[in-house]
Amino acid sequence: MTHTRWAEISRKGGAFTDRDLYRVVYGLDGKAFVEERIELGRARPTFRQDHTFTNAVSRKVEPEQMYCKRLDDTVVCGGVHKN
């Protein structure tokens, strides 16, 4: 996968979005709010992370679980709200 596709994966309302299901790509040198996910990505080839996040449909903060997989020097994640 090329870097040009990563922007489409992460774009809200893009081809990889279905209601409140979406994919996200983070560089392993990412920002502080994803620090834990980045550290997990450095330590493991795949992992799950539980956290809370705003549901794109309901606009409420809800429990969410991300499944993530390391891909080269990135972490590719898919999230699902648990409610």
Helices and strands as residue ranges (DSSP letters): H 3-10, E 22-27, G 32-34, H 35-43, E 46-54, E 61-71, E 74-81
